[in-house]
Amino acid sequence: MFGAENHAETNGLLNRLTEAHHPLVVSHGGVSVGSIPSNTTLAVRAALLSGADIVKIDVSSSVDHVFFAFHDGFEAEYLGVDRNIQTMTAGEIGELSYHWKDRPGRRQPVERLTNLLVQFKDRPVVFALDRSWWRWPTLLRVLDGIGMADQILLKVPAWESQALDRLRQHRTKFPVLAICYTLDEVRSLPILDPEINLVGVEIIAHDDDAPWFSRDVMDQLRRDHLLTWVNSETLTTGIPLFAGYDDEKAIAESPSSAWSRLLDLGVDAVQTELPWLLYHLRSRRESP
């Protein structure tokens, strides 16, 4: 069981998913193919049809504190505007659309975060909300209003102590995933704090010398009831998130080349833009 016993009810769905399958398939922004942009309802539906258990959604906010499912910084590429979405009002964002995905009779707008989430309420899917921790004073109250605490997983860097303090003070104990580069960052986490529902760690490895390739380290994380999460996206910066075991390797060589070592380590969740490939690899390994 991941997380502390006093948060077992809130963490119930996550734990049921991990008991059913290993590793969990995490879709980055949903599946963006054809006419479907990432961070949209259709992308989430496509991810679920591709075998995903969790969908990571990026969070942005308008200047008047309305939350949208969008990764800021991609406005020029996705929306055709040379302006950060977070300097706009909700009304201005509502006029935007993914310009290369529009077609006659149908705009493809940027979606409000809560509108997207509530369409999947009570479905067996968890949403990992990223790029949101500096907005928690407002966002946590918004999330309270939709009543989906068991379907929400909040990502936060381990060193963001102020954000963790906000969680400690908030009444709803949303599950939290801490992003860690080092063992010291793991050791600094409030694992035993009953007021923070820490369920896991996203472990980053730039090369094979990272501590996460040690069986003893991984076993200790499990003893601490921490889910281990690896990001296998291939960044355009060239910086590896897990020692080059990434999506590009899955295509250039094979899914097994990219992910089997991670699965052999006992990693509990893998974030990918190719969830169907990971799903099929997992299915083959689960077959008797």
VOBA-1610 file (N, C-alpha, C; in pm, whole numbers, padded with zeros to 5 digits, always signed):
BEGIN
Met+00084-00119+00000Met+00000+00000+00000Met+00088+00124+00000Phe+00056+00218-00090Phe+00131+00343-00097Phe+00061+00450-00014Gly+00143+00531+00055Gly+00088+00632+00144Gly+00062+00577+00282Ala+00033+00667+00375Ala+00011+00628+00515Ala-00130+00572+00534Glu-00144+00491+00637Glu-00271+00425+00666Glu-00384+00525+00688Asn-00354+00640+00748Asn-00461+00737+00776Asn-00516+00803+00650His-00450+00781+00535His-00501+00835+00409His-00547+00724+00316Ala-00573+00606+00370Ala-00603+00489+00288Ala-00726+00509+00201Glu-00828+00576+00252Glu-00950+00595+00172Glu-00923+00684+00051Thr-00854+00796+00072Thr-00822+00887-00037Thr-00733+00819-00141Asn-00644+00734-00095Asn-00549+00667-00185Asn-00602+00535-00241Gly-00728+00507-00216Gly-00783+00378-00251Gly-00774+00345-00399Leu-00812+00439-00485Leu-00810+00412-00629Leu-00667+00388-00677Leu-00574+00472-00636Leu-00435+00455-00677Leu-00384+00318-00635Asn-00415+00277-00515Asn-00366+00147-00468Asn-00435+00030-00538Arg-00562+00046-00571Arg-00630-00060-00647Arg-00569-00075-00786Leu-00537+00038-00848Leu-00475+00032-00980Leu-00339-00037-00974Thr-00259-00006-00871Thr-00126-00066-00862Thr-00132-00214-00826Glu-00237-00253-00756Glu-00254-00396-00724Glu-00294-00474-00849Ala-00365-00409-00940Ala-00413-00478-01059Ala-00305-00491-01167His-00219-00390-01179His-00121-00391-01288His+00011-00327-01242His+00119-00375-01304His+00251-00321-01271His+00339-00324-01395Pro+00394-00207-01434Pro+00376-00076-01373Pro+00249-00009-01424Leu+00210+00098-01356Leu+00101+00180-01407Leu+00148+00253-01533Val+00059+00263-01631Val+00088+00335-01754Val+00039+00479-01738Val+00134+00573-01748Val+00101+00715-01732Val+00114+00783-01867Ser+00006+00842-01913Ser+00005+00910-02042Ser+00033+01059-02022His+00133+01108-02094His+00173+01249-02083His+00078+01337-02164Gly-00013+01405-02094Gly-00106+01496-02160Gly-00214+01427-02240Gly-00229+01297-02223Gly-00318+01222-02308Gly-00250+01190-02440Val-00320+01121-02529Val-00265+01084-02658Val-00301+01191-02760Ser-00199+01260-02810Ser-00218+01366-02909Ser-00182+01312-03047Val-00284+01277-03123Val-00264+01225-03259Val-00369+01287-03351Gly-00337+01295-03480Gly-00434+01345-03577Gly-00486+01482-03540Ser-00615+01493-03523Ser-00679+01621-03494Ser-00687+01653-03346Ile-00622+01571-03261Ile-00640+01583-03116Ile-00517+01643-03050Pro-00528+01762-02989Pro-00415+01818-02914Pro-00408+01760-02773Ser-00290+01769-02711Ser-00272+01721-02574Ser-00348+01809-02476Asn-00364+01759-02354Asn-00433+01833-02247Asn-00576+01867-02284Thr-00643+01774-02352Thr-00783+01793-02388Thr-00862+01667-02354Thr-00994+01682-02354Thr-01081+01569-02323Thr-01059+01453-02420Leu-01051+01484-02549Leu-01031+01377-02646Leu-00896+01308-02627Ala-00794+01385-02589Ala-00663+01325-02564Ala-00668+01230-02444Val-00745+01265-02341Val-00761+01176-02226Val-00834+01049-02268Arg-00942+01065-02346Arg-01016+00947-02392Arg-00925+00856-02475Ala-00845+00915-02560Ala-00752+00836-02641Ala-00650+00764-02554Ala-00606+00829-02446Ala-00511+00765-02354Ala-00574+00644-02285Leu-00697+00658-02242Leu-00764+00547-02174Leu-00785+00430-02271Leu-00819+00461-02395Leu-00834+00356-02496Leu-00700+00291-02529Ser-00591+00363-02501Ser-00456+00310-02527Ser-00400+00233-02408Gly-00478+00220-02301Gly-00435+00141-02187Gly-00380+00219-02069Ala-00392+00352-02071Ala-00336+00433-01961Ala-00419+00417-01834Asp-00349+00420-01721Asp-00412+00419-01589Asp-00417+00560-01530Ile-00318+00641-01566Ile-00302+00777-01515Ile-00277+00868-01634Val-00332+00990-01628Val-00305+01090-01731Val-00247+01213-01663Lys-00130+01255-01711Lys-00068+01377-01657Lys-00122+01496-01733Ile-00170+01595-01659Ile-00226+01716-01717Ile-00148+01837-01667Asp-00112+01927-01759Asp-00044+02051-01722Asp-00147+02156-01684Val-00110+02239-01587Val-00203+02339-01535Val-00150+02479-01561Ser-00236+02564-01616Ser-00206+02707-01630Ser-00321+02786-01569Ser-00294+02913-01537Ser-00398+02997-01477Ser-00407+03129-01550Ser-00529+03177-01566Ser-00549+03311-01620Ser-00519+03412-01510Val-00509+03540-01548Val-00482+03643-01447Val-00598+03660-01350Asp-00717+03616-01390Asp-00832+03623-01300Asp-00861+03487-01237His-00757+03403-01226His-00758+03281-01145His-00856+03174-01193Val-00866+03159-01324Val-00938+03046-01381Val-00834+02951-01437Phe-00849+02822-01408Phe-00745+02724-01443Phe-00777+02654-01575Phe-00673+02637-01654Phe-00684+02574-01784Phe-00585+02458-01795Ala-00619+02361-01879Ala-00530+02248-01906Ala-00440+02287-02022Phe-00323+02341-01989Phe-00231+02390-02093Phe-00093+02408-02032His+00010+02375-02111His+00149+02395-02070His+00195+02528-02128Asp+00205+02630-02040Asp+00245+02761-02092Asp+00387+02754-02149Gly+00415+02845-02241Gly+00541+02844-02312Gly+00529+02790-02454Phe+00414+02728-02483Phe+00389+02674-02616Phe+00281+02752-02692Glu+00257+02876-02648Glu+00149+02954-02708Glu+00171+02979-02857Ala+00292+03019-02894Ala+00318+03050-03036Ala+00300+02926-03122Glu+00351+02813-03075Glu+00345+02689-03152Glu+00204+02633-03159Tyr+00133+02633-03046Tyr+00003+02566-03041Tyr-00114+02659-03073Leu-00104+02784-03026Leu-00219+02875-03033Leu-00201+02988-03132Gly-00080+03003-03186Gly-00055+03107-03285Gly-00052+03247-03228Val-00023+03260-03098Val-00015+03393-03035Val+00120+03408-02967Asp+00174+03528-02972Asp+00305+03556-02911Asp+00284+03622-02776Arg+00222+03546-02686Arg+00189+03600-02553Arg+00166+03483-02459Asn+00218+03492-02337Asn+00200+03384-02242Asn+00055+03380-02196Ile+00000+03260-02195Ile-00141+03243-02161Ile-00172+03293-02021Gln-00071+03293-01935Gln-00095+03331-01795Gln-00097+03482-01773Thr-00080+03558-01882Thr-00097+03704-01876Thr-00234+03744-01929Met-00318+03646-01961Met-00448+03672-02022Met-00561+03649-01922Thr-00676+03709-01951Thr-00796+03680-01873Thr-00858+03550-01923Ala-00950+03496-01844Ala-01019+03374-01886Ala-01097+03398-02015Gly-01153+03518-02030Gly-01226+03549-02151Gly-01136+03548-02274Glu-01016+03603-02259Glu-00922+03604-02371Glu-00878+03462-02406Ile-00852+03380-02305Ile-00811+03242-02331Ile-00924+03165-02399Gly-01048+03198-02361Gly-01162+03131-02420Gly-01177+03154-02570Glu-01114+03260-02620Glu-01119+03289-02763Glu-01010+03217-02841Leu-00914+03157-02770Leu-00803+03090-02836Leu-00841+02949-02879Ser-00770+02897-02976Ser-00787+02757-03014Ser-00655+02705-03068Tyr-00645+02573-03070Tyr-00527+02508-03128Tyr-00537+02524-03279His-00468+02626-03331His-00498+02678-03464His-00482+02575-03574Trp-00391+02480-03560Trp-00374+02383-03669Trp-00466+02261-03652Lys-00546+02262-03544Lys-00640+02152-03523Lys-00784+02192-03556Asp-00810+02323-03572Asp-00945+02367-03609Asp-00984+02312-03745Arg-01113+02298-03765Arg-01162+02263-03898Arg-01299+02330-03916Pro-01350+02339-04037Pro-01479+02406-04058Pro-01588+02346-03970Gly-01654+02434-03896Gly-01762+02389-03808Gly-01719+02342-03672Arg-01587+02338-03645Arg-01542+02297-03512Arg-01411+02363-03474Arg-01417+02446-03371Arg-01296+02499-03310Arg-01243+02397-03210Gln-01115+02402-03185Gln-01054+02317-03081Gln-00999+02410-02974Pro-01081+02449-02876Pro-01040+02548-02777Pro-00949+02491-02669Val-00881+02581-02598Val-00811+02543-02475Val-00917+02514-02370Glu-00905+02402-02301Glu-01012+02360-02210Glu-00985+02404-02066Arg-01091+02441-01999Arg-01081+02470-01856Arg-01051+02339-01782Leu-00965+02349-01684Leu-00918+02230-01612Leu-01033+02152-01550Thr-01120+02219-01476Thr-01226+02146-01406Thr-01327+02086-01504Asn-01353+02156-01615Asn-01444+02100-01715Asn-01391+01968-01769Leu-01260+01960-01788Leu-01199+01836-01834Leu-01208+01728-01727Leu-01167+01759-01607Leu-01160+01659-01501Leu-01295+01596-01470Val-01399+01679-01457Val-01528+01625-01409Val-01592+01530-01509Gln-01550+01534-01635Gln-01604+01439-01732Gln-01562+01296-01702Phe-01459+01281-01618Phe-01408+01148-01585Phe-01427+01115-01437Lys-01513+01191-01372Lys-01539+01166-01230Lys-01597+01027-01210Asp-01544+00958-01110Asp-01584+00822-01073Asp-01543+00717-01176Arg-01457+00755-01270Arg-01398+00658-01361Arg-01266+00609-01300Pro-01221+00489-01336Pro-01096+00436-01278Pro-00972+00496-01344Val-00956+00627-01330Val-00841+00697-01385Val-00796+00804-01286Val-00664+00818-01271Val-00605+00920-01185Val-00544+01028-01273Phe-00559+01153-01232Phe-00499+01266-01303Phe-00383+01322-01221Ala-00264+01321-01281Ala-00147+01381-01217Ala-00137+01525-01266Leu-00155+01620-01176Leu-00154+01761-01213Leu-00014+01818-01194Asp+00044+01867-01303Asp+00181+01916-01303Asp+00182+02068-01322Arg+00297+02128-01283Arg+00318+02272-01299Arg+00210+02353-01228Ser+00173+02308-01108Ser+00063+02373-01038Ser+00096+02420-00898Trp+00213+02380-00843Trp+00233+02396-00699Trp+00238+02540-00653Trp+00285+02632-00736Trp+00287+02772-00694Trp+00148+02837-00700Arg+00050+02761-00751Arg-00087+02811-00759Arg-00178+02746-00656Trp-00122+02665-00567Trp-00205+02586-00477Trp-00296+02667-00385Pro-00258+02786-00339Pro-00354+02856-00252Pro-00493+02868-00314Thr-00499+02888-00444Thr-00628+02896-00513Thr-00671+02761-00569Leu-00579+02690-00633Leu-00614+02566-00701Leu-00670+02462-00606Leu-00614+02448-00487Leu-00662+02346-00394Leu-00808+02367-00359Arg-00848+02493-00344Arg-00989+02521-00315Arg-01077+02487-00434Val-01028+02512-00554Val-01103+02476-00675Val-01119+02325-00682Leu-01014+02252-00655Leu-01020+02106-00660Leu-01114+02051-00552Asp-01118+02116-00436Asp-01214+02075-00333Asp-01356+02073-00388Gly-01384+02172-00473Gly-01520+02191-00523Gly-01568+02082-00617Ile-01478+02004-00676Ile-01522+01900-00770Ile-01525+01762-00706Gly-01477+01749-00584Gly-01490+01624-00510Gly-01425+01504-00575Met-01300+01522-00622Met-01229+01412-00690Met-01094+01384-00624Ala-01086+01397-00493Ala-00956+01384-00425Ala-00889+01250-00452Asp-00968+01143-00465Asp-00909+01011-00488Asp-00861+00992-00631Gln-00895+01087-00721Gln-00853+01079-00860Gln-00747+01184-00896Ile-00700+01256-00796Ile-00603+01363-00818Ile-00470+01324-00754Leu-00361+01349-00828Leu-00225+01331-00777Leu-00149+01458-00808Leu-00098+01524-00706Leu-00031+01653-00724Leu+00120+01633-00733Lys+00180+01680-00842Lys+00326+01675-00856Lys+00388+01800-00795Val+00504+01781-00730Val+00575+01895-00672Val+00723+01859-00655Pro+00815+01948-00689Pro+00956+01921-00660Pro+00979+01904-00510Ala+01066+01812-00474Ala+01090+01782-00333Ala+01138+01903-00254Trp+01207+01997-00322Trp+01265+02111-00252Trp+01167+02227-00233Glu+01045+02213-00282Glu+00946+02321-00268Glu+00877+02311-00131Ser+00953+02345-00027Ser+00903+02330+00110Ser+00782+02418+00138Gln+00777+02535+00077Gln+00662+02624+00100Gln+00534+02562+00045Ala+00545+02498-00072Ala+00428+02432-00130Ala+00383+02316-00041Leu+00479+02240+00012Leu+00444+02130+00100Leu+00376+02181+00227Asp+00418+02297+00275Asp+00352+02357+00391Asp+00207+02391+00361Arg+00181+02435+00238Arg+00042+02466+00200Arg-00043+02339+00204Leu+00013+02229+00161Leu-00060+02103+00167Leu-00086+02062+00312Arg+00012+02083+00395Arg-00001+02048+00537Arg-00119+02123+00600Gln-00138+02247+00558Gln-00242+02331+00617Gln-00379+02312+00553His-00381+02249+00435His-00508+02236+00364His-00588+02118+00417Arg-00719+02134+00424Arg-00804+02032+00487Arg-00810+01903+00408Thr-00819+01913+00275Thr-00825+01793+00191Thr-00683+01743+00166Lys-00658+01619+00198Lys-00522+01565+00187Lys-00504+01494+00052Phe-00488+01577-00051Phe-00468+01521-00185Phe-00339+01439-00190Pro-00340+01328-00261Pro-00217+01251-00280Pro-00110+01336-00349Val+00015+01318-00306Val+00126+01400-00355Val+00239+01311-00406Leu+00298+01353-00519Leu+00414+01287-00577Leu+00528+01388-00579Ala+00638+01358-00509Ala+00751+01450-00500Ala+00857+01416-00605Ile+00902+01516-00678Ile+01004+01498-00782Ile+01141+01505-00717Cys+01221+01399-00733Cys+01350+01388-00664Cys+01463+01354-00762Tyr+01573+01426-00749Tyr+01693+01397-00826Tyr+01794+01317-00744Thr+01791+01332-00612Thr+01892+01271-00526Thr+01829+01198-00409Leu+01910+01112-00346Leu+01863+01044-00225Leu+01843+01143-00110Asp+01926+01246-00105Asp+01910+01346+00000Asp+01774+01414-00010Glu+01727+01436-00133Glu+01595+01497-00149Glu+01486+01403-00099Val+01501+01274-00124Val+01405+01177-00071Val+01406+01180+00081Arg+01527+01183+00138Arg+01538+01179+00285Arg+01483+01306+00351Ser+01475+01414+00274Ser+01423+01539+00329Ser+01271+01545+00329Leu+01206+01447+00266Leu+01061+01452+00251Leu+00990+01420+00382Pro+00871+01477+00400Pro+00792+01453+00523Pro+00716+01321+00517Ile+00791+01211+00510Ile+00730+01079+00491Ile+00638+01043+00608Leu+00675+01085+00727Leu+00597+01047+00845Leu+00500+01154+00891Asp+00488+01263+00816Asp+00398+01372+00853Asp+00254+01332+00820Pro+00167+01315+00920Pro+00030+01271+00893Pro-00055+01373+00820Glu-00007+01498+00814Glu-00084+01605+00750Glu-00048+01623+00603Ile+00047+01544+00551Ile+00081+01547+00409Ile+00068+01405+00355Asn-00013+01391+00253Asn-00042+01258+00197Asn+00059+01226+00086Leu+00182+01200+00126Leu+00289+01168+00031Leu+00278+01021-00010Val+00250+00998-00139Val+00230+00861-00186Val+00345+00809-00270Gly+00432+00900-00319Gly+00538+00850-00406Gly+00639+00954-00446Val+00736+00909-00526Val+00842+00997-00573Val+00863+00975-00722Glu+00877+01085-00795Glu+00921+01076-00934Glu+01073+01089-00932Ile+01141+00983-00971Ile+01287+00979-00959Ile+01350+01012-01095Ile+01443+01108-01093Ile+01510+01155-01213Ile+01652+01098-01215Ala+01693+01047-01331Ala+01827+00989-01345Ala+01888+01038-01476His+01996+01115-01468His+02061+01163-01589His+02152+01057-01652Asp+02194+00960-01569Asp+02280+00853-01623Asp+02266+00728-01536Asp+02337+00623-01573Asp+02325+00494-01503Asp+02390+00494-01365Asp+02460+00601-01329Asp+02520+00610-01196Asp+02422+00659-01091Ala+02302+00693-01132Ala+02201+00741-01037Ala+02170+00633-00933Pro+02137+00673-00810Pro+02114+00575-00703Pro+01994+00484-00729Trp+01904+00525-00816Trp+01781+00448-00838Trp+01807+00313-00905Phe+01926+00294-00959Phe+01958+00166-01021Phe+02007+00064-00918Ser+02005+00104-00791Ser+02042+00013-00682Ser+01918-00058-00630Arg+01923-00191-00624Arg+01811-00268-00571Arg+01784-00232-00426Asp+01890-00206-00347Asp+01871-00171-00206Asp+01794-00040-00192Val+01826+00058-00276Val+01757+00186-00271Val+01610+00170-00306Met+01583+00096-00412Met+01445+00076-00454Met+01366-00002-00348Asp+01431-00099-00286Asp+01364-00174-00180Asp+01330-00084-00062Gln+01418+00011-00029Gln+01391+00102+00082Gln+01272+00194+00050Leu+01264+00239-00073Leu+01150+00323-00112Leu+01020+00245-00096Arg+01021+00118-00129Arg+00901+00036-00111Arg+00870+00018+00037Arg+00973-00001+00119Arg+00948-00014+00264Arg+00890+00114+00321Asp+00923+00226+00259Asp+00867+00354+00303Asp+00730+00382+00242His+00675+00283+00172His+00542+00293+00109His+00535+00406+00007Leu+00645+00424-00067Leu+00651+00527-00169Leu+00647+00464-00308Leu+00549+00502-00384Leu+00540+00462-00524Leu+00655+00525-00601Thr+00719+00448-00688Thr+00829+00501-00769Thr+00780+00524-00912Trp+00806+00643-00960Trp+00753+00692-01088Trp+00871+00738-01172Val+00876+00693-01297Val+00982+00731-01390Val+00921+00800-01510Asn+00986+00906-01557Asn+00942+00979-01675Asn+01028+00938-01794Ser+00967+00875-01894Ser+01044+00828-02009Ser+01024+00915-02133Glu+00970+01036-02115Glu+00958+01126-02229Glu+01098+01162-02282Thr+01106+01191-02410Thr+01229+01237-02471Thr+01221+01388-02488Leu+01302+01461-02413Leu+01297+01607-02416Leu+01375+01662-02535Thr+01326+01771-02593Thr+01398+01835-02703Thr+01527+01900-02655Thr+01542+01920-02523Thr+01666+01975-02468Thr+01780+01874-02474Gly+01747+01747-02491Gly+01848+01643-02491Gly+01884+01594-02352Ile+01825+01653-02249Ile+01854+01611-02111Ile+01772+01487-02079Pro+01837+01375-02047Pro+01762+01252-02017Pro+01695+01260-01880Leu+01572+01212-01874Leu+01499+01209-01747Leu+01519+01078-01673Phe+01554+00971-01748Phe+01590+00848-01680Phe+01694+00772-01762Ala+01813+00831-01768Ala+01933+00766-01821Ala+01917+00715-01964Gly+01832+00781-02043Gly+01817+00743-02182Gly+01721+00630-02208Tyr+01656+00578-02104Tyr+01553+00476-02124Tyr+01422+00550-02152Asp+01407+00590-02277Asp+01300+00685-02308Asp+01217+00644-02429Asp+01121+00729-02463Asp+01027+00699-02570Asp+01098+00682-02704Glu+01198+00764-02729Glu+01269+00754-02856Glu+01339+00619-02869Lys+01395+00573-02759Lys+01459+00441-02759Lys+01356+00332-02786Ala+01235+00350-02733Ala+01130+00252-02754Ala+01096+00236-02901Ile+01107+00344-02978Ile+01078+00338-03120Ile+01201+00300-03201Ala+01315+00361-03168Ala+01437+00335-03245Ala+01486+00192-03229Glu+01468+00135-03111Glu+01514-00002-03085Glu+01394-00094-03062Ser+01334-00084-02943Ser+01214-00162-02913Ser+01159-00117-02780Pro+01029-00136-02754Pro+00976-00104-02622Pro+01050-00177-02510Ser+01090-00301-02536Ser+01162-00376-02433Ser+01296-00311-02401Ser+01368-00260-02504Ser+01496-00194-02481Ser+01479-00071-02393Ala+01368-00001-02412Ala+01346+00122-02337Ala+01298+00097-02195Trp+01213-00003-02176Trp+01142-00011-02048Trp+01165-00137-01966Ser+01218-00243-02024Ser+01231-00367-01946Ser+01322-00350-01825Arg+01429-00272-01841Arg+01516-00253-01725Arg+01444-00181-01612Leu+01359-00085-01649Leu+01281-00013-01548Leu+01185-00107-01477Leu+01122-00193-01555Leu+01028-00288-01497Leu+01101-00389-01409Asp+01222-00428-01449Asp+01301-00521-01369Asp+01342-00458-01236Leu+01360-00326-01236Leu+01392-00256-01112Leu+01273-00250-01017Gly+01155-00275-01071Gly+01033-00269-00989Gly+00967-00133-00988Val+01000-00049-01087Val+00936+00083-01095Val+00785+00066-01102Asp+00711+00150-01030Asp+00567+00133-01016Asp+00485+00206-01122Ala+00541+00311-01183Ala+00467+00388-01283Ala+00566+00447-01383Val+00530+00444-01511Val+00615+00500-01616Val+00532+00600-01697Gln+00583+00722-01705Gln+00517+00828-01782Gln+00573+00830-01923Thr+00484+00825-02021Thr+00526+00815-02160Thr+00427+00885-02252Glu+00474+00921-02370Glu+00386+00971-02475Glu+00340+00859-02567Leu+00381+00738-02535Leu+00347+00619-02615Leu+00280+00514-02526Pro+00169+00548-02462Pro+00113+00456-02362Pro+00074+00320-02418Trp+00031+00314-02545Trp-00009+00186-02602Trp+00108+00088-02613Leu+00228+00141-02641Leu+00345+00053-02650Leu+00382-00003-02513Leu+00378+00084-02411Leu+00407+00037-02275Leu+00300-00060-02229Tyr+00174-00032-02262Tyr+00064-00121-02224Tyr+00084-00261-02283His+00122-00268-02408His+00141-00399-02471His+00262-00472-02414Leu+00368-00398-02381Leu+00483-00462-02317Leu+00443-00517-02181Arg+00369-00437-02105Arg+00323-00484-01974Arg+00235-00607-01988Ser+00146-00606-02087Ser+00056-00720-02107Ser+00133-00847-02138Arg+00238-00835-02218Arg+00319-00954-02252Arg+00390-01006-02129Arg+00439-00916-02045Arg+00510-00959-01924Arg+00413-01019-01822Glu+00287-00974-01823Glu+00189-01027-01728Glu+00130-01160-01771Ser+00141-01191-01902Ser+00084-01315-01952Ser+00161-01434-01896Pro+00087-01542-01856Pro+00154-01659-01801Pro+00237-01733-01905
//
